[in-house]
Amino acid sequence: MFGGQSIAKFIHNWGGVGFTVSVVLSIGIWLPESLSYSTEDRQWLSMLGGYLSKKQEAPPQGKLNAGQKVVVILVVVFGLLVSITGFVMWLSQGGKSAMMIGQFLHVLASLVFAVIIPLHIYLATAANPGTFRIMTRGDVPLYWAKKKHAKWVKEMGLE
């Protein structure tokens, strides 16, 4: 329908280059913040941010909540694994066993993405009313920031 397997492979490989660039940019933008964990982050993770119970109040969070930090780390780790294995399979003249291992790791990391990203999208939109508007407009109302990221508001001196 779209030109056959050779066109699909071409699109997949060059789309992978764009994917790799986005993962590398994520490392620079989000990873430093995501590697710092506090007592509040551990508390947030122990209660899963209150997603499973609306009776519990989540502890104050910084710019990223603990769940977002976990997602960033998983995206970086599995994104690099997808990228590296993809480039190895694309560019190498390796033997059959190297290709099979590369394909296995590539598919495994891609499956992790197939679970993490839709779950993150759901939790970042439908499970938190008002967040979609924040993401599309690029501004965070102060009342919302105080409720979800009180530690960050305090750090910014906006209390």
N, CA, C and O atoms as a GROMACS GRO file, in nm:
protein
  636
    1MET      N    1   0.081  -0.119   0.000
    1MET     CA    2   0.000   0.000   0.000
    1MET      C    3   0.087   0.127   0.000
    1MET      O    4   0.056   0.224  -0.070
    2PHE      N    5   0.197   0.126   0.080
    2PHE     CA    6   0.283   0.245   0.090
    2PHE      C    7   0.419   0.225   0.025
    2PHE      O    8   0.510   0.303   0.050
    3GLY      N    9   0.433   0.123  -0.056
    3GLY     CA   10   0.559   0.105  -0.125
    3GLY      C   11   0.636  -0.019  -0.085
    3GLY      O   12   0.744  -0.044  -0.138
    4GLY      N   13   0.585  -0.096   0.006
    4GLY     CA   14   0.649  -0.221   0.042
    4GLY      C   15   0.746  -0.211   0.157
    4GLY      O   16   0.762  -0.107   0.221
    5GLN      N   17   0.812  -0.324   0.181
    5GLN     CA   18   0.900  -0.339   0.296
    5GLN      C   19   1.021  -0.245   0.290
    5GLN      O   20   1.064  -0.193   0.393
    6SER      N   21   1.076  -0.222   0.172
    6SER     CA   22   1.195  -0.136   0.164
    6SER      C   23   1.163   0.008   0.204
    6SER      O   24   1.244   0.073   0.270
    7ILE      N   25   1.046   0.057   0.165
    7ILE     CA   26   1.006   0.193   0.204
    7ILE      C   27   0.978   0.198   0.355
    7ILE      O   28   1.017   0.293   0.422
    8ALA      N   29   0.911   0.094   0.407
    8ALA     CA   30   0.882   0.089   0.551
    8ALA      C   31   1.012   0.088   0.632
    8ALA      O   32   1.022   0.156   0.734
    9LYS      N   33   1.110   0.011   0.586
    9LYS     CA   34   1.240   0.006   0.656
    9LYS      C   35   1.310   0.141   0.649
    9LYS      O   36   1.368   0.186   0.748
   10PHE      N   37   1.306   0.206   0.535
   10PHE     CA   38   1.366   0.337   0.517
   10PHE      C   39   1.304   0.438   0.614
   10PHE      O   40   1.375   0.511   0.683
   11ILE      N   41   1.171   0.441   0.619
   11ILE     CA   42   1.100   0.534   0.709
   11ILE      C   43   1.130   0.500   0.855
   11ILE      O   44   1.154   0.590   0.935
   12HIS      N   45   1.130   0.371   0.888
   12HIS     CA   46   1.157   0.328   1.026
   12HIS      C   47   1.298   0.369   1.067
   12HIS      O   48   1.317   0.424   1.176
   13ASN      N   49   1.396   0.344   0.983
   13ASN     CA   50   1.535   0.376   1.018
   13ASN      C   51   1.556   0.527   1.036
   13ASN      O   52   1.618   0.569   1.134
   14TRP      N   53   1.505   0.607   0.944
   14TRP     CA   54   1.526   0.751   0.954
   14TRP      C   55   1.435   0.813   1.061
   14TRP      O   56   1.472   0.915   1.120
   15GLY      N   57   1.320   0.754   1.087
   15GLY     CA   58   1.239   0.796   1.202
   15GLY      C   59   1.313   0.769   1.331
   15GLY      O   60   1.300   0.843   1.428
   16GLY      N   61   1.392   0.660   1.332
   16GLY     CA   62   1.474   0.626   1.448
   16GLY      C   63   1.580   0.731   1.476
   16GLY      O   64   1.617   0.753   1.592
   17VAL      N   65   1.629   0.795   1.372
   17VAL     CA   66   1.727   0.903   1.391
   17VAL      C   67   1.660   1.018   1.467
   17VAL      O   68   1.716   1.073   1.562
   18GLY      N   69   1.538   1.053   1.425
   18GLY     CA   70   1.462   1.158   1.496
   18GLY      C   71   1.432   1.117   1.639
   18GLY      O   72   1.440   1.199   1.730
   19PHE      N   73   1.396   0.990   1.659
   19PHE     CA   74   1.370   0.938   1.793
   19PHE      C   75   1.495   0.952   1.880
   19PHE      O   76   1.486   0.995   1.995
   20THR      N   77   1.610   0.915   1.825
   20THR     CA   78   1.736   0.923   1.900
   20THR      C   79   1.767   1.067   1.939
   20THR      O   80   1.808   1.093   2.052
   21VAL      N   81   1.746   1.160   1.848
   21VAL     CA   82   1.769   1.301   1.878
   21VAL      C   83   1.679   1.344   1.994
   21VAL      O   84   1.724   1.416   2.084
   22SER      N   85   1.554   1.302   1.992
   22SER     CA   86   1.462   1.342   2.100
   22SER      C   87   1.503   1.282   2.234
   22SER      O   88   1.489   1.347   2.337
   23VAL      N   89   1.554   1.160   2.234
   23VAL     CA   90   1.602   1.099   2.358
   23VAL      C   91   1.723   1.174   2.411
   23VAL      O   92   1.733   1.201   2.531
   24VAL      N   93   1.815   1.208   2.323
   24VAL     CA   94   1.935   1.281   2.365
   24VAL      C   95   1.896   1.418   2.421
   24VAL      O   96   1.952   1.462   2.522
   25LEU      N   97   1.802   1.486   2.357
   25LEU     CA   98   1.756   1.615   2.409
   25LEU      C   99   1.689   1.598   2.545
   25LEU      O  100   1.704   1.683   2.632
   26SER      N  101   1.617   1.489   2.564
   26SER     CA  102   1.554   1.461   2.694
   26SER      C  103   1.659   1.446   2.803
   26SER      O  104   1.637   1.485   2.918
   27ILE      N  105   1.772   1.388   2.768
   27ILE     CA  106   1.879   1.370   2.866
   27ILE      C  107   1.923   1.506   2.918
   27ILE      O  108   1.937   1.525   3.039
   28GLY      N  109   1.945   1.599   2.828
   28GLY     CA  110   1.993   1.730   2.870
   28GLY      C  111   1.889   1.813   2.941
   28GLY      O  112   1.922   1.889   3.033
   29ILE      N  113   1.764   1.801   2.901
   29ILE     CA  114   1.658   1.886   2.956
   29ILE      C  115   1.601   1.831   3.086
   29ILE      O  116   1.583   1.906   3.182
   30TRP      N  117   1.572   1.702   3.091
   30TRP     CA  118   1.496   1.646   3.203
   30TRP      C  119   1.575   1.557   3.298
   30TRP      O  120   1.539   1.546   3.415
   31LEU      N  121   1.681   1.494   3.252
   31LEU     CA  122   1.750   1.395   3.336
   31LEU      C  123   1.812   1.453   3.463
   31LEU      O  124   1.797   1.392   3.569
   32PRO      N  125   1.880   1.568   3.458
   32PRO     CA  126   1.940   1.617   3.583
   32PRO      C  127   1.837   1.632   3.697
   32PRO      O  128   1.864   1.592   3.810
   33GLU      N  129   1.722   1.689   3.667
   33GLU     CA  130   1.615   1.705   3.767
   33GLU      C  131   1.563   1.569   3.813
   33GLU      O  132   1.528   1.552   3.930
   34SER      N  133   1.557   1.474   3.721
   34SER     CA  134   1.499   1.343   3.750
   34SER      C  135   1.588   1.255   3.835
   34SER      O  136   1.540   1.158   3.895
   35LEU      N  137   1.715   1.285   3.843
   35LEU     CA  138   1.807   1.203   3.921
   35LEU      C  139   1.816   1.245   4.068
   35LEU      O  140   1.883   1.178   4.147
   36SER      N  141   1.751   1.355   4.104
   36SER     CA  142   1.754   1.399   4.244
   36SER      C  143   1.625   1.355   4.312
   36SER      O  144   1.515   1.397   4.275
   37TYR      N  145   1.639   1.269   4.412
   37TYR     CA  146   1.523   1.219   4.486
   37TYR      C  147   1.529   1.266   4.630
   37TYR      O  148   1.636   1.274   4.690
   38SER      N  149   1.413   1.297   4.684
   38SER     CA  150   1.403   1.344   4.822
   38SER      C  151   1.309   1.253   4.901
   38SER      O  152   1.252   1.158   4.847
   39THR      N  153   1.295   1.284   5.028
   39THR     CA  154   1.201   1.210   5.113
   39THR      C  155   1.059   1.221   5.058
   39THR      O  156   0.983   1.124   5.058
   40GLU      N  157   1.024   1.342   5.011
   40GLU     CA  158   0.889   1.362   4.955
   40GLU      C  159   0.867   1.276   4.831
   40GLU      O  160   0.757   1.226   4.809
   41ASP      N  161   0.972   1.260   4.750
   41ASP     CA  162   0.960   1.175   4.632
   41ASP      C  163   0.934   1.030   4.672
   41ASP      O  164   0.849   0.963   4.612
   42ARG      N  165   1.006   0.983   4.771
   42ARG     CA  166   0.983   0.845   4.817
   42ARG      C  167   0.842   0.828   4.872
   42ARG      O  168   0.777   0.726   4.848
   43GLN      N  169   0.793   0.929   4.946
   43GLN     CA  170   0.656   0.923   4.998
   43GLN      C  171   0.556   0.923   4.883
   43GLN      O  172   0.458   0.848   4.885
   44TRP      N  173   0.580   1.007   4.782
   44TRP     CA  174   0.492   1.016   4.666
   44TRP      C  175   0.484   0.880   4.597
   44TRP      O  176   0.376   0.834   4.562
   45LEU      N  177   0.601   0.817   4.579
   45LEU     CA  178   0.604   0.686   4.513
   45LEU      C  179   0.535   0.579   4.597
   45LEU      O  180   0.468   0.492   4.542
   46SER      N  181   0.550   0.586   4.728
   46SER     CA  182   0.489   0.483   4.814
   46SER      C  183   0.337   0.488   4.807
   46SER      O  184   0.271   0.386   4.829
   47MET      N  185   0.281   0.606   4.776
   47MET     CA  186   0.136   0.617   4.764
   47MET      C  187   0.091   0.637   4.619
   47MET      O  188  -0.026   0.662   4.592
   48LEU      N  189   0.188   0.624   4.527
   48LEU     CA  190   0.162   0.644   4.383
   48LEU      C  191   0.093   0.777   4.356
   48LEU      O  192   0.003   0.787   4.273
   49GLY      N  193   0.137   0.878   4.427
   49GLY     CA  194   0.087   1.013   4.405
   49GLY      C  195  -0.059   1.034   4.440
   49GLY      O  196  -0.118   1.137   4.407
   50GLY      N  197  -0.118   0.936   4.507
   50GLY     CA  198  -0.259   0.948   4.543
   50GLY      C  199  -0.354   0.906   4.431
   50GLY      O  200  -0.475   0.923   4.444
   51TYR      N  201  -0.300   0.850   4.321
   51TYR     CA  202  -0.385   0.808   4.210
   51TYR      C  203  -0.480   0.695   4.249
   51TYR      O  204  -0.591   0.685   4.196
   52LEU      N  205  -0.435   0.610   4.342
   52LEU     CA  206  -0.518   0.496   4.380
   52LEU      C  207  -0.614   0.528   4.493
   52LEU      O  208  -0.706   0.451   4.520
   53SER      N  209  -0.593   0.640   4.560
   53SER     CA  210  -0.680   0.680   4.670
   53SER      C  211  -0.686   0.831   4.677
   53SER      O  212  -0.584   0.897   4.696
   54LYS      N  213  -0.803   0.885   4.661
   54LYS     CA  214  -0.819   1.031   4.667
   54LYS      C  215  -0.823   1.080   4.812
   54LYS      O  216  -0.829   1.201   4.836
   55LYS      N  217  -0.821   0.987   4.909
   55LYS     CA  218  -0.825   1.025   5.050
   55LYS      C  219  -0.689   1.073   5.098
   55LYS      O  220  -0.680   1.156   5.189
   56GLN      N  221  -0.582   1.022   5.037
   56GLN     CA  222  -0.447   1.061   5.078
   56GLN      C  223  -0.404   1.186   5.002
   56GLN      O  224  -0.432   1.201   4.883
   57GLU      N  225  -0.336   1.274   5.072
   57GLU     CA  226  -0.282   1.395   5.010
   57GLU      C  227  -0.136   1.368   4.976
   57GLU      O  228  -0.058   1.327   5.062
   58ALA      N  229  -0.099   1.390   4.851
   58ALA     CA  230   0.040   1.368   4.807
   58ALA      C  231   0.131   1.471   4.871
   58ALA      O  232   0.092   1.586   4.887
   59PRO      N  233   0.253   1.432   4.906
   59PRO     CA  234   0.347   1.527   4.965
   59PRO      C  235   0.387   1.634   4.862
   59PRO      O  236   0.375   1.610   4.742
   60PRO      N  237   0.433   1.750   4.907
   60PRO     CA  238   0.472   1.856   4.814
   60PRO      C  239   0.583   1.809   4.720
   60PRO      O  240   0.676   1.740   4.761
   61GLN      N  241   0.572   1.849   4.594
   61GLN     CA  242   0.668   1.807   4.492
   61GLN      C  243   0.738   1.926   4.431
   61GLN      O  244   0.689   2.039   4.438
   62GLY      N  245   0.854   1.899   4.370
   62GLY     CA  246   0.929   2.002   4.301
   62GLY      C  247   0.875   2.023   4.161
   62GLY      O  248   0.758   1.997   4.134
   63LYS      N  249   0.961   2.069   4.072
   63LYS     CA  250   0.919   2.096   3.934
   63LYS      C  251   0.861   1.970   3.869
   63LYS      O  252   0.763   1.978   3.795
   64LEU      N  253   0.922   1.856   3.895
   64LEU     CA  254   0.871   1.728   3.848
   64LEU      C  255   0.829   1.645   3.968
   64LEU      O  256   0.900   1.643   4.069
   65ASN      N  257   0.714   1.578   3.959
   65ASN     CA  258   0.679   1.488   4.068
   65ASN      C  259   0.757   1.358   4.051
   65ASN      O  260   0.818   1.334   3.946
   66ALA      N  261   0.754   1.274   4.151
   66ALA     CA  262   0.835   1.151   4.150
   66ALA      C  263   0.797   1.059   4.035
   66ALA      O  264   0.884   0.993   3.978
   67GLY      N  265   0.670   1.055   4.000
   67GLY     CA  266   0.627   0.972   3.887
   67GLY      C  267   0.685   1.022   3.756
   67GLY      O  268   0.728   0.942   3.672
   68GLN      N  269   0.687   1.153   3.737
   68GLN     CA  270   0.747   1.210   3.617
   68GLN      C  271   0.896   1.180   3.611
   68GLN      O  272   0.951   1.155   3.503
   69LYS      N  273   0.962   1.182   3.726
   69LYS     CA  274   1.104   1.150   3.731
   69LYS      C  275   1.129   1.006   3.688
   69LYS      O  276   1.223   0.978   3.613
   70VAL      N  277   1.045   0.915   3.734
   70VAL     CA  278   1.058   0.774   3.696
   70VAL      C  279   1.037   0.759   3.546
   70VAL      O  280   1.112   0.686   3.480
   71VAL      N  281   0.938   0.826   3.491
   71VAL     CA  282   0.912   0.818   3.347
   71VAL      C  283   1.032   0.869   3.268
   71VAL      O  284   1.071   0.807   3.169
   72VAL      N  285   1.090   0.980   3.309
   72VAL     CA  286   1.207   1.035   3.239
   72VAL      C  287   1.320   0.933   3.240
   72VAL      O  288   1.382   0.908   3.137
   73ILE      N  289   1.348   0.874   3.355
   73ILE     CA  290   1.457   0.776   3.365
   73ILE      C  291   1.429   0.656   3.275
   73ILE      O  292   1.519   0.608   3.206
   74LEU      N  293   1.305   0.607   3.276
   74LEU     CA  294   1.271   0.493   3.190
   74LEU      C  295   1.282   0.529   3.042
   74LEU      O  296   1.330   0.449   2.962
   75VAL      N  297   1.238   0.649   3.006
   75VAL     CA  298   1.248   0.693   2.866
   75VAL      C  299   1.393   0.702   2.824
   75VAL      O  300   1.428   0.659   2.714
   76VAL      N  301   1.478   0.755   2.909
   76VAL     CA  302   1.620   0.767   2.874
   76VAL      C  303   1.684   0.629   2.861
   76VAL      O  304   1.749   0.600   2.761
   77VAL      N  305   1.665   0.543   2.960
   77VAL     CA  306   1.729   0.411   2.959
   77VAL      C  307   1.679   0.328   2.841
   77VAL      O  308   1.759   0.277   2.762
   78PHE      N  309   1.547   0.315   2.829
   78PHE     CA  310   1.494   0.230   2.722
   78PHE      C  311   1.502   0.299   2.586
   78PHE      O  312   1.510   0.231   2.484
   79GLY      N  313   1.499   0.432   2.584
   79GLY     CA  314   1.518   0.505   2.459
   79GLY      C  315   1.658   0.486   2.405
   79GLY      O  316   1.677   0.466   2.285
   80LEU      N  317   1.757   0.491   2.493
   80LEU     CA  318   1.895   0.465   2.450
   80LEU      C  319   1.911   0.321   2.403
   80LEU      O  320   1.982   0.294   2.306
   81LEU      N  321   1.845   0.228   2.472
   81LEU     CA  322   1.852   0.088   2.431
   81LEU      C  323   1.789   0.068   2.293
   81LEU      O  324   1.845  -0.001   2.208
   82VAL      N  325   1.674   0.129   2.270
   82VAL     CA  326   1.610   0.121   2.137
   82VAL      C  327   1.703   0.182   2.033
   82VAL      O  328   1.723   0.125   1.926
   83SER      N  329   1.759   0.298   2.063
   83SER     CA  330   1.845   0.368   1.968
   83SER      C  331   1.972   0.290   1.936
   83SER      O  332   2.006   0.271   1.819
   84ILE      N  333   2.040   0.246   2.039
   84ILE     CA  334   2.167   0.175   2.018
   84ILE      C  335   2.145   0.045   1.941
   84ILE      O  336   2.216   0.017   1.845
   85THR      N  337   2.047  -0.033   1.983
   85THR     CA  338   2.022  -0.159   1.913
   85THR      C  339   1.976  -0.134   1.770
   85THR      O  340   2.010  -0.210   1.679
   86GLY      N  341   1.898  -0.029   1.750
   86GLY     CA  342   1.853   0.005   1.615
   86GLY      C  343   1.970   0.040   1.524
   86GLY      O  344   1.977  -0.008   1.411
   87PHE      N  345   2.060   0.124   1.573
   87PHE     CA  346   2.176   0.162   1.492
   87PHE      C  347   2.268   0.042   1.467
   87PHE      O  348   2.323   0.028   1.358
   88VAL      N  349   2.284  -0.042   1.568
   88VAL     CA  350   2.368  -0.161   1.551
   88VAL      C  351   2.310  -0.250   1.441
   88VAL      O  352   2.383  -0.297   1.354
   89MET      N  353   2.179  -0.274   1.446
   89MET     CA  354   2.117  -0.360   1.344
   89MET      C  355   2.122  -0.295   1.206
   89MET      O  356   2.141  -0.364   1.106
   90TRP      N  357   2.105  -0.164   1.200
   90TRP     CA  358   2.101  -0.093   1.073
   90TRP      C  359   2.239  -0.086   1.008
   90TRP      O  360   2.252  -0.106   0.887
   91LEU      N  361   2.341  -0.058   1.087
   91LEU     CA  362   2.471  -0.027   1.032
   91LEU      C  363   2.573  -0.141   1.038
   91LEU      O  364   2.676  -0.135   0.971
   92SER      N  365   2.545  -0.243   1.116
   92SER     CA  366   2.647  -0.347   1.134
   92SER      C  367   2.634  -0.456   1.028
   92SER      O  368   2.530  -0.475   0.964
   93GLN      N  369   2.744  -0.525   1.013
   93GLN     CA  370   2.748  -0.642   0.927
   93GLN      C  371   2.765  -0.766   1.015
   93GLN      O  372   2.823  -0.866   0.975
   94GLY      N  373   2.711  -0.756   1.136
   94GLY     CA  374   2.729  -0.860   1.236
   94GLY      C  375   2.667  -0.993   1.197
   94GLY      O  376   2.592  -1.004   1.100
   95GLY      N  377   2.701  -1.092   1.276
   95GLY     CA  378   2.652  -1.226   1.251
   95GLY      C  379   2.507  -1.243   1.294
   95GLY      O  380   2.445  -1.152   1.348
   96LYS      N  381   2.456  -1.361   1.267
   96LYS     CA  382   2.315  -1.392   1.296
   96LYS      C  383   2.283  -1.380   1.445
   96LYS      O  384   2.178  -1.326   1.480
   97SER      N  385   2.371  -1.427   1.531
   97SER     CA  386   2.341  -1.422   1.675
   97SER      C  387   2.340  -1.278   1.726
   97SER      O  388   2.258  -1.243   1.810
   98ALA      N  389   2.430  -1.194   1.675
   98ALA     CA  390   2.432  -1.052   1.717
   98ALA      C  391   2.302  -0.984   1.673
   98ALA      O  392   2.246  -0.905   1.749
   99MET      N  393   2.255  -1.014   1.553
   99MET     CA  394   2.130  -0.954   1.504
   99MET      C  395   2.010  -1.002   1.586
   99MET      O  396   1.920  -0.924   1.616
  100MET      N  397   2.010  -1.128   1.623
  100MET     CA  398   1.898  -1.182   1.702
  100MET      C  399   1.894  -1.118   1.840
  100MET      O  400   1.786  -1.084   1.890
  101ILE      N  401   2.010  -1.102   1.903
  101ILE     CA  402   2.016  -1.037   2.034
  101ILE      C  403   1.972  -0.891   2.020
  101ILE      O  404   1.895  -0.841   2.102
  102GLY      N  405   2.021  -0.824   1.917
  102GLY     CA  406   1.982  -0.685   1.892
  102GLY      C  407   1.832  -0.671   1.870
  102GLY      O  408   1.770  -0.580   1.924
  103GLN      N  409   1.774  -0.761   1.792
  103GLN     CA  410   1.630  -0.756   1.768
  103GLN      C  411   1.551  -0.781   1.896
  103GLN      O  412   1.451  -0.714   1.921
  104PHE      N  413   1.596  -0.877   1.976
  104PHE     CA  414   1.528  -0.907   2.102
  104PHE      C  415   1.528  -0.786   2.194
  104PHE      O  416   1.424  -0.748   2.247
  105LEU      N  417   1.644  -0.724   2.213
  105LEU     CA  418   1.654  -0.607   2.300
  105LEU      C  419   1.578  -0.488   2.243
  105LEU      O  420   1.517  -0.412   2.318
  106HIS      N  421   1.579  -0.471   2.112
  106HIS     CA  422   1.508  -0.362   2.046
  106HIS      C  423   1.357  -0.376   2.068
  106HIS      O  424   1.289  -0.279   2.101
  107VAL      N  425   1.306  -0.496   2.049
  107VAL     CA  426   1.162  -0.521   2.069
  107VAL      C  427   1.124  -0.509   2.216
  107VAL      O  428   1.020  -0.452   2.248
  108LEU      N  429   1.207  -0.562   2.305
  108LEU     CA  430   1.179  -0.555   2.449
  108LEU      C  431   1.170  -0.410   2.494
  108LEU      O  432   1.076  -0.372   2.564
  109ALA      N  433   1.267  -0.328   2.456
  109ALA     CA  434   1.265  -0.187   2.494
  109ALA      C  435   1.147  -0.114   2.430
  109ALA      O  436   1.087  -0.026   2.493
  110SER      N  437   1.112  -0.150   2.309
  110SER     CA  438   0.997  -0.088   2.242
  110SER      C  439   0.866  -0.124   2.312
  110SER      O  440   0.776  -0.042   2.320
  111LEU      N  441   0.857  -0.246   2.363
  111LEU     CA  442   0.738  -0.286   2.438
  111LEU      C  443   0.725  -0.208   2.568
  111LEU      O  444   0.614  -0.171   2.607
  112VAL      N  445   0.837  -0.181   2.634
  112VAL     CA  446   0.833  -0.099   2.754
  112VAL      C  447   0.776   0.038   2.719
  112VAL      O  448   0.692   0.092   2.792
  113PHE      N  449   0.822   0.096   2.607
  113PHE     CA  450   0.768   0.223   2.560
  113PHE      C  451   0.620   0.214   2.532
  113PHE      O  452   0.544   0.306   2.565
  114ALA      N  453   0.577   0.105   2.472
  114ALA     CA  454   0.436   0.088   2.436
  114ALA      C  455   0.346   0.084   2.559
  114ALA      O  456   0.226   0.110   2.548
  115VAL      N  457   0.401   0.053   2.675
  115VAL     CA  458   0.325   0.055   2.800
  115VAL      C  459   0.340   0.190   2.871
  115VAL      O  460   0.241   0.249   2.914
  116ILE      N  461   0.463   0.238   2.884
  116ILE     CA  462   0.492   0.359   2.961
  116ILE      C  463   0.426   0.483   2.901
  116ILE      O  464   0.362   0.560   2.973
  117ILE      N  465   0.440   0.503   2.772
  117ILE     CA  466   0.395   0.628   2.711
  117ILE      C  467   0.242   0.643   2.716
  117ILE      O  468   0.196   0.749   2.758
  118PRO      N  469   0.162   0.545   2.677
  118PRO     CA  470   0.016   0.564   2.691
  118PRO      C  471  -0.027   0.582   2.837
  118PRO      O  472  -0.117   0.661   2.865
  119LEU      N  473   0.037   0.510   2.929
  119LEU     CA  474   0.004   0.526   3.071
  119LEU      C  475   0.038   0.668   3.117
  119LEU      O  476  -0.040   0.731   3.188
  120HIS      N  477   0.154   0.718   3.076
  120HIS     CA  478   0.194   0.855   3.111
  120HIS      C  479   0.097   0.957   3.051
  120HIS      O  480   0.059   1.053   3.117
  121ILE      N  481   0.058   0.936   2.928
  121ILE     CA  482  -0.036   1.028   2.863
  121ILE      C  483  -0.169   1.030   2.939
  121ILE      O  484  -0.225   1.137   2.963
  122TYR      N  485  -0.218   0.913   2.976
  122TYR     CA  486  -0.344   0.906   3.052
  122TYR      C  487  -0.330   0.979   3.186
  122TYR      O  488  -0.414   1.062   3.221
  123LEU      N  489  -0.224   0.948   3.261
  123LEU     CA  490  -0.206   1.009   3.393
  123LEU      C  491  -0.182   1.159   3.384
  123LEU      O  492  -0.216   1.234   3.475
  124ALA      N  493  -0.122   1.203   3.273
  124ALA     CA  494  -0.092   1.346   3.257
  124ALA      C  495  -0.209   1.425   3.202
  124ALA      O  496  -0.204   1.548   3.200
  125THR      N  497  -0.314   1.358   3.158
  125THR     CA  498  -0.429   1.432   3.102
  125THR      C  499  -0.558   1.393   3.172
  125THR      O  500  -0.606   1.467   3.259
  126ALA      N  501  -0.615   1.281   3.136
  126ALA     CA  502  -0.747   1.242   3.187
  126ALA      C  503  -0.750   1.225   3.339
  126ALA      O  504  -0.850   1.259   3.402
  127ALA      N  505  -0.643   1.174   3.396
  127ALA     CA  506  -0.641   1.152   3.541
  127ALA      C  507  -0.618   1.281   3.620
  127ALA      O  508  -0.636   1.284   3.741
  128ASN      N  509  -0.578   1.387   3.551
  128ASN     CA  510  -0.553   1.516   3.615
  128ASN      C  511  -0.621   1.626   3.534
  128ASN      O  512  -0.558   1.691   3.451
  129PRO      N  513  -0.750   1.648   3.558
  129PRO     CA  514  -0.820   1.750   3.481
  129PRO      C  515  -0.751   1.886   3.490
  129PRO      O  516  -0.706   1.927   3.598
  130GLY      N  517  -0.742   1.953   3.377
  130GLY     CA  518  -0.679   2.084   3.370
  130GLY      C  519  -0.538   2.081   3.316
  130GLY      O  520  -0.485   2.184   3.275
  131THR      N  521  -0.475   1.963   3.317
  131THR     CA  522  -0.336   1.956   3.274
  131THR      C  523  -0.320   1.968   3.123
  131THR      O  524  -0.218   2.018   3.075
  132PHE      N  525  -0.417   1.923   3.048
  132PHE     CA  526  -0.406   1.932   2.902
  132PHE      C  527  -0.397   2.079   2.859
  132PHE      O  528  -0.319   2.114   2.770
  133ARG      N  529  -0.477   2.164   2.921
  133ARG     CA  530  -0.473   2.306   2.891
  133ARG      C  531  -0.336   2.364   2.926
  133ARG      O  532  -0.283   2.448   2.854
  134ILE      N  533  -0.279   2.320   3.036
  134ILE     CA  534  -0.147   2.366   3.077
  134ILE      C  535  -0.042   2.326   2.973
  134ILE      O  536   0.043   2.407   2.936
  135MET      N  537  -0.049   2.203   2.925
  135MET     CA  538   0.048   2.156   2.827
  135MET      C  539   0.033   2.227   2.693
  135MET      O  540   0.133   2.257   2.628
  136THR      N  541  -0.088   2.255   2.652
  136THR     CA  542  -0.108   2.316   2.520
  136THR      C  543  -0.085   2.467   2.522
  136THR      O  544  -0.049   2.525   2.419
  137ARG      N  545  -0.105   2.531   2.636
  137ARG     CA  546  -0.084   2.677   2.644
  137ARG      C  547   0.053   2.715   2.697
  137ARG      O  548   0.101   2.825   2.672
  138GLY      N  549   0.116   2.624   2.770
  138GLY     CA  550   0.251   2.650   2.817
  138GLY      C  551   0.262   2.732   2.944
  138GLY      O  552   0.372   2.774   2.981
  139ASP      N  553   0.150   2.754   3.012
  139ASP     CA  554   0.158   2.827   3.139
  139ASP      C  555   0.085   2.747   3.247
  139ASP      O  556  -0.012   2.677   3.221
  140VAL      N  557   0.136   2.761   3.369
  140VAL     CA  558   0.081   2.689   3.482
  140VAL      C  559   0.016   2.789   3.576
  140VAL      O  560   0.084   2.877   3.629
  141PRO      N  561  -0.116   2.779   3.597
  141PRO     CA  562  -0.181   2.869   3.692
  141PRO      C  563  -0.121   2.849   3.833
  141PRO      O  564  -0.091   2.737   3.873
  142LEU      N  565  -0.104   2.957   3.904
  142LEU     CA  566  -0.040   2.951   4.035
  142LEU      C  567  -0.117   2.860   4.132
  142LEU      O  568  -0.055   2.784   4.207
  143TYR      N  569  -0.251   2.866   4.130
  143TYR     CA  570  -0.328   2.780   4.221
  143TYR      C  571  -0.300   2.632   4.194
  143TYR      O  572  -0.292   2.552   4.286
  144TRP      N  573  -0.286   2.598   4.067
  144TRP     CA  574  -0.262   2.458   4.029
  144TRP      C  575  -0.120   2.417   4.071
  144TRP      O  576  -0.099   2.308   4.124
  145ALA      N  577  -0.023   2.506   4.046
  145ALA     CA  578   0.116   2.477   4.084
  145ALA      C  579   0.127   2.459   4.235
  145ALA      O  580   0.198   2.370   4.282
  146LYS      N  581   0.056   2.542   4.312
  146LYS     CA  582   0.060   2.529   4.458
  146LYS      C  583   0.003   2.395   4.502
  146LYS      O  584   0.051   2.335   4.598
  147LYS      N  585  -0.099   2.348   4.432
  147LYS     CA  586  -0.163   2.221   4.469
  147LYS      C  587  -0.076   2.100   4.431
  147LYS      O  588  -0.062   2.007   4.510
  148LYS      N  589  -0.019   2.101   4.312
  148LYS     CA  590   0.052   1.984   4.260
  148LYS      C  591   0.204   1.989   4.279
  148LYS      O  592   0.268   1.885   4.289
  149HIS      N  593   0.262   2.109   4.286
  149HIS     CA  594   0.407   2.124   4.293
  149HIS      C  595   0.446   2.232   4.394
  149HIS      O  596   0.520   2.324   4.362
  150ALA      N  597   0.394   2.219   4.515
  150ALA     CA  598   0.413   2.321   4.619
  150ALA      C  599   0.560   2.348   4.649
  150ALA      O  600   0.599   2.462   4.674
  151LYS      N  601   0.642   2.244   4.647
  151LYS     CA  602   0.784   2.260   4.675
  151LYS      C  603   0.850   2.347   4.567
  151LYS      O  604   0.936   2.429   4.597
  152TRP      N  605   0.810   2.328   4.443
  152TRP     CA  606   0.862   2.407   4.331
  152TRP      C  607   0.821   2.554   4.343
  152TRP      O  608   0.901   2.644   4.320
  153VAL      N  609   0.694   2.576   4.380
  153VAL     CA  610   0.643   2.714   4.398
  153VAL      C  611   0.725   2.784   4.506
  153VAL      O  612   0.762   2.901   4.492
  154LYS      N  613   0.753   2.712   4.615
  154LYS     CA  614   0.832   2.770   4.723
  154LYS      C  615   0.975   2.801   4.677
  154LYS      O  616   1.029   2.906   4.710
  155GLU      N  617   1.035   2.708   4.600
  155GLU     CA  618   1.170   2.730   4.548
  155GLU      C  619   1.176   2.852   4.456
  155GLU      O  620   1.276   2.923   4.453
  156MET      N  621   1.068   2.876   4.382
  156MET     CA  622   1.063   2.988   4.289
  156MET      C  623   1.030   3.120   4.361
  156MET      O  624   1.038   3.227   4.300
  157GLY      N  625   0.993   3.112   4.490
  157GLY     CA  626   0.958   3.231   4.566
  157GLY      C  627   0.825   3.291   4.529
  157GLY      O  628   0.808   3.413   4.535
  158LEU      N  629   0.729   3.207   4.489
  158LEU     CA  630   0.598   3.255   4.444
  158LEU      C  631   0.487   3.232   4.545
  158LEU      O  632   0.370   3.249   4.513
  159GLU      N  633   0.521   3.195   4.666
  159GLU     CA  634   0.419   3.164   4.766
  159GLU      C  635   0.327   3.280   4.792
  159GLU      O  636   0.236   3.270   4.874
   0.00000   0.00000   0.00000
